[in-house]
Amino acid sequence: MIDLNDAEAILRLAKRLVSERKHFDKISARQNHDNTPKRAQKIQADMNWQAMEIDKIELDLHAACVDGGVAAPRDDCRYGPAEYHPSGFHSYRYQPAIPRVIAARREAK
C-alpha cells in the first residue's frame, strides 16, 4: 500500500508538471506568430528555461513514484546531477531527488 506522504508528493509534482507543460505550450504558441528577431530570441530562451524546469520536475516525479512503489527504479548512474545550459550565459547543475531505495543502496556500498 502506498504511503500517504508519498502519494501527496506524487500528486503535487504531477500537478506542477501539468501546469508547467501548459505554460510551455502557451510560450510555444507565440512562436508561430510573426515576431521580430529579438522577440523570437526571447521566446526561444523562455522555451529553453521552461523545458529545463519541466525536465527537473520529471526527474523528481520519477523519484517520488519509485518511493511510492508506482515505478521501477532506473540504473543507479541515472540519479546523478543533471547539467543544464538554458542560454549562452547560464549553466546550472541540478541534483534531482534520489529514491530511498537507491540512497540506501549507495549507503550500503
QUINORVEN-V163106 format. One record per pair of residues at least 12 apart in sequence whose C-alpha atoms are under 8 Angstrom apart, sorted by the first residue. I is the first residue (numbers start at 1). GAP is how many residues later the second one is. Records with the same first field share a line. If there is no record, write none. Layout:
I: GAP / GAP
This chain:
2: 66 / 67
3: 65
6: 58 / 59 / 61 / 62
7: 61
9: 55
10: 51 / 54 / 55 / 58
13: 44 / 47 / 48
14: 47
16: 41
17: 37 / 40 / 41
20: 30 / 33 / 34
21: 33
23: 27
24: 23 / 26 / 27
27: 16 / 19 / 20
28: 15 / 19
30: 13
31: 12 / 13
45: 41 / 42
48: 38 / 39
49: 37
52: 32 / 34
56: 38 / 40
59: 37 / 38
60: 36 / 37 / 38
63: 34 / 35 / 36
64: 33 / 35
66: 33
67: 32 / 33 / 34
73: 26 / 29
76: 26
79: 16 / 17 / 18 / 19
80: 15 / 16
81: 12 / 13 / 14 / 15
82: 12 / 13 / 14
